[in-house]
Amino acid sequence: MTLAEMKQLYDENIMGTYGRAEVAFVRGRGCTLVDSEGNEWLDCLAGIAVCGLGHSHPAVVQAVADQAERLMHTSNLYYIPTQAEAAAELTSTCELDKVFFGNSGAEAIEASIKLARKWGKQSKSGAYKIVAAEASFHGRTLCSLTATGQPKYQEAFKPLVPGFVHVPFGDIGAMEQAIDDETVAVLLEPIQGESGVRIPPDGYLAEVRALCDRHSLVMILDEIQTGLGRTGKWFAHQHEDIVPDVMAVSKALGAGFPIGACMARGEFADVLVPGDHASTFGGNHLGCAAVTAFLRTMKSDRVVENAQVMGNYAVERLTDLAAERPGAVKEIRAKGLMIAMELTDGVARQVLASLHGRRVLANAIGDHILRILPPLIIGPTEIERFVEALSQSLDEAGATGAP
């Protein structure tokens, strides 16, 4: 099928909810994707932080294929062996105790919010309000959209779910002022990804942890993008040596297979009981086989450590690149392989188009920010190729920083 034929099928059969680039990918391996015309691309987006092991990692492919041959679906009305194995592997990466599996990040957020609100009814006189951050992103379901601190995504879908308050990200004073007797939880991304890799001040998460302890609030972290090695640790909160009460995980979890998880510790791990929450496909045989293969490979191949080392290397090379164009780059923000380059000239979209012309994938956030989220297995050779393509693309887009 040609790209033109594919586009026609899309126009006739698919709702127009995405603005798509003029390319269709048909296979991939590692950091390389191949399009429908047979061209190879360097992927420095990883399906938006999904393909941590790169594309079609043999261990994950084999695990899913073997499981598909045995059994694909029963129901959570029965025990699912791969689900128990996946949960045990996942809880071993952090200090949270138990897992509820869904199918996506938004579902993981929904489960986290329901858990917190039920705990508020049981243990905090019916408290239900949740303090979240401005410029945050937590998903597209109605409740997760309400938690998202970006009005541009919300306007068409009002009225929204009551009980959410938004404060500036990184401002602990504003957060404390927003808390009242009806507040039950705080919901935060450790690093805001969708709004441009916005990193809070050092110590902020520790201050939030102390604030939650002081006011008896549930600390919920959205580690959907930041988790599972992306920042050079298993989870971004581990950089500050704190533990949330509840955590949402997804994206990289299934190495490309759709799955999400709500994790909780201590008393919070036992709040939801039969009848409170469910998912027909959540924690299914196939998804959990992918999770276990992904996590075991991450551990055996020391992929988290690679993300830290290669993240440092990428930032070093991008800093060198920025120094060659004084004034063109306002800031480079990074934690591990979660990287943003903010441009002063407002040409991020032009740079992205130029990168696509060189068959390199990244992401533009607005007119000023390039977001770089490569597979966590990336090496120096791929980073050098990306930096070379970016250098040429910055020149082509006229990113000089000149007044």
N, C-alpha and C positions, 0 to 999 in steps of 0.2 A: 504494500500500500504506500503510495507516495504521500508526501506531506500535504499536498493540495487535496488529495482524496480524504485524508484524515481530517483536515480542517472542515471539509464539507460535511462529513459525518458528525463532527462536533456541532456545527451550526444547526444541524437538523435534529440532534438528539440530546445534547448536553445543555443544561442551564448555564447561562453566561455569568457565572460568579467569579471567574478568574480572568485576569489579563495575562495571556500566555505569550512567552517568547516564541519566535518562529523556529522551533526545533522540537523533534520528538526523539526520545531516547529508547532504544530497543534492547540494549544489553550493557553490562558493565562488569568490571572486576577491579578491585582495589580503588585507586583514586581516578580511574579512567572510565568514562562513559562513551558509548558508541551510538551515534544517531542513525536515523532511518536511511540516511544516504551513505552510511559507512564511515563517516568522519569520527575521529577520536577527539575527546574533550578532556581537559583536566578539570576535575570537580573539586572546587574549594568551597562548596556549600553543603555537600553531604545530605541533600534532601532536607535542608534547614535543620542541621544538627542531628539527623536521624541515623545516617549510615556511619556509625563510629568505627566499625571494622572495614569500612569501604564497601564496595558493592559485591554482592553475591559471594560472601566469604565462604570458603568450602565447608568449614565446620558447621555453619548455620544452615547452608543449603542441604547438607547431608542429614542434619538433625530433623529438619522440616520434612524432607523427602521420606525419611524412614518412618516418621510419625504419621505422615499422610497415608502411607501404605498400610499402617496398622489400624489407625482410627483417627478421624478428624473431629467428631463432635459427639458428645453425649449431652450432658447438662450438669449444672451445679447442684442438681438434686442428688448427685452421686459424687463419690470421691474421684478426683482426677489426678493420677500419679504425677504427671508432668507439672501440674500446678504446685503440688507440695515441694517438688524439687526446685522449681523456679523461685518460690518464696524463700526457701532456705538459702539459696545462693544470693538472693537479693538482700536479705536481712544481714548476711555476713559482711556486707560492704559498709555498714553503718551501725548506729546504735539504736535504731528503731526495731520494734519487736515483731509486728505482724503486718500482713499485707491484704488488701482487697484489690483484685485485678478487674479492670475494665478494658476498654478498647482504645482509649485515647487520652490525651492530656486534659482536655476539657472535662471528660468523665471523672478523671482523678481529682480535679478541682471540685466538681459537684459533690463527690463522695466526701471530700475533706470538709466542705461547708456543711453538709448534712450532719456529719459527725460532730462538728463543733456546736451546731445549733442544738442537737439532741443533748449534748453534754451540758449546755447552758440551761436547758429545761430541767435536767436532773440535778445539777450541782451548783447553779448560779442564779437561782430565782427567776428563771425564764429569760435570762440575757440572750440576745440574738444578734446584736449589731457586730459588724466586722469592719475593722480599720484596714484599708488597703492604700496603695500608693498611686499618686498621680503619675501618668505616663506608663503605667504597668500594662501588661497583657496577660490574661489568664484563660482565654478561650472564646468560643463563638456561640455556645449555648446561652440561653437567656440569662441564667444566673451567673455563669462565668463571665459573660459579657458585661453584666452589671458590676462585677468585681473589678473588671478592667478599667483603668483610670484614663481612658481616652474617649472623650465625647464624640469624636468623629465616627467611631464605630457604633455608637449607641443611639443616635438621634432618630434613625428610621424605625426603631423597635420599641420606643417608649409607649406605655409606661413600663419601667424596669422593676426589678425585684427590690422591695424596700429593705433597708437595714445595712446599707453600705456607706461608709464615709471615706473620703480620699484626702490624703495629706501629702505634702512634698516628700519625695523619696530622699532618704538620707538625713531627714530633719527629726531628730528624736524628740525635741521640744514640741513640735507640732503634733507629733503622734500622741504624746502624753496629754496634750490639751484636748485631743479628740475623744479621749476615753471617758465614758460615763458609766453609770450603774447598769445600763443595758448592753454594754459592750462585752462580747464573749471571746473575741479572737482578733488576732492580727494576721493578715495574709500578705506575704511579700515574695518577690523574686530576689534572691541574693544579689543577682546582677540583672538589670533590666535588659533583656535581649532584643525584643522587637522594636523598642524605641531607640536602639543604637548602642548597645553594650555600655550602659550607664552603670558605673561602679560606685557604690556608696563609700563614704569616708571609712578609713580603717577603724575598726572597733564598733561600727554601727550595729552589726548583727548581735554582738555581745550586749550592747545597750538595749536592743529590742528584747533579747532574752531576759535580761534583768527586769525590764519594764513589765513583761508578761508575768514573770514570777511575782512581782510586787503587787500586781492588780489581779492575779489569778485569771489570766487569759490564756487561751490556747494559741500557741505560736505555730502557725501554718506556713511552711515554706513551699513555694512553687519552684521545684528544681527540674521542671520539665525540659528546659533547654540547658541549664547549667549543670545538670547532674550526669552521673555515669562517665566520669573522666574528662568531660569537656574542659574544665578549668585547671586540670593538672592534679586534681584530687578526685576521689570517687564522687564527692558532692561539694558544692561551693561553700556550704556552711562550715565544712571541716577546716577551711583556711583560718577560721576564727575560733576553732576548738569549742564550738557550742553544739547543742543538739536541739532540734525542734521537737514539738510534740506530735505534729502531723506533717507529712510531706507528700507532695504530688510528684510523680515520676512518669515519664513517657518518652517520646521521641526515640532516643537511641536504644531503649530497653529491648526492643525486639529485633534490632539490627536491620530494620526495614519492614518487619512484620508489625501490623498495627496492634499495639497493646499499651495499656497504661496501668498505673498502680497508685493507690492511696496507701501510705504507710503510717503507722502510729506506734507510740511507745506507751508503756506503763498502763495507767488506768484508761487512757484514750484508746488503746488497742482493743478494749473490751466494751466500748460504748455501743457499737452496732450489733444487733442480735437478729436472728431469723425474722424476716418480715420487714426489717428497716430499709434494706438496700439490696439490689440484685442487678445482674446483667446476664442476659441470655448467652452472649458469646464471651463474656469476660472470663479470663483465665482458662480459655479453651486449650485442648490438647496441642494444637499446632503452635499457637502463640507462645505457650509456656515452654515448648521444646526449643523454640527460637531463643527465648530469654536465657534458658540454662546454657545453651551453646554459646551465646554471646558473652555471658558473664564469665564462664569458665575460660574462654579464649582471652578475654580481657585480662584475666588473672595470670594465665600461663604465659602469655606473650608480653606481659608488663606494659600494656598499652597506656595505662594511666600515666606511668612514668614517661613514656614517649610523648604524650601530650604536653607535659610540662617542659621537657627538653626542646621539643620542636616549636612549642609556643614561644619560648625565649629566643630561639633562633630566628623565627619569623619576625618577631618584634625588632630584633637587632637589624635584620635586613630591611625591614620597612622603615626603620628610623634612618638608616643610611640613605634610603631612597628619598625620604622627606628632606634630608639635609641637602640633597642635590637641587632642591626646588624651594629655596627659602620663601616662606610665606604662603606656599600652596597648601600645606597641610597644617590645620589648626591643632590637631591632637591625634595621637594614637592611643586607644584604650584597649587593654587586653588582660585576660587572665587565662593562662594556658593557651588553648587553641580557640578561644572565644575572643575575636579581634574586631575592632572597628577603626577605620581611618576617617576622620572628619576633615573634609576639604573646605577651604575658605572660599572657593570660587563658585560653589553651587553647581558643580558639573558632575555630580556622582552618577546621574543617569547616563550621561554621555560616556563617562569612563566605563560604566558597566556594558554599554552597547559596544564599545571598542574592545573590551575584554571578550565579549561574545564573538566578535569578528575574528579574534585570535583563538577561539574555541577554548575559552577558560570561563568557568562558572564562579560567580560570587553573588552578592546581593546589594542592591541600593536601597537605603532607607531615606526617603525624601530626596532632596537635591544635594545634600551635603555629606551623607554618610555612606561609606562602603562597609558592609559587614562580611567578614571572612570566617567561615565555619567549616574547615576541611575535615575529611576523615581523620580520626585520631591516629591512624597508622601512617600518616604522611611522613615523608622523609626529606632530607636536604635537597635532593634532586628536584622533587616536585615543588618545593618552596622556591628554589632558584628559578624554575620555569615561571611560576606565578609572578615573582617579583619582576622578572624581565618583561613579561606581558603587561604588567601594571605600569611599569615605567613607560613603555611605548604608548599605552592607552592614556596615561596622564598627559603626555606630550600631545597626542592627537586631539584630546579634548580641550587643550589649552589651559590646563591646571597649572598656572604659574604663580598665583598669588599676587600678581602685579596689580597695582591700583587702576 
